[in-house]
Amino acid sequence: MADPGNSTNEKERIPAMQSLLENPFLLLFIGVAMPAVFYIIWGIMEIVTVPIAQ
């Protein structure tokens, strides 16, 4: 009798978070892009809050 929990002909689905954490280039891109986006938004907010000179 075959074990129902150990079927080899069915491919096991890899969770999305595991595939994300196993991709070093995607992690590198996210690690560079996220701070860049936050600093750009921060810079735009700082420029908008500067009072207009007379």
Residue, then its C-alpha position, 0 to 999 in steps of 0.5 A: m500500500a502506497d503512502p498517500g502523504n508521499s506521492t512523487n508524481e505530484k509537484e509540490r507548490i513552493p510558497a511565494m515568500q520562500s521563492l522570494l527569499e531564495n532569489p538573491f538578485l531580487l533581494l538585492f534589487i529590493g534592498v537598493a530600490m526601497p531606500a532609494v524610493f523612500y529617500i526620493i519621497w523624503g526629499i520631495m517632502e522636504i522641498v515642498t515644505v521650504p517656504i517661498a522666498q519673497 
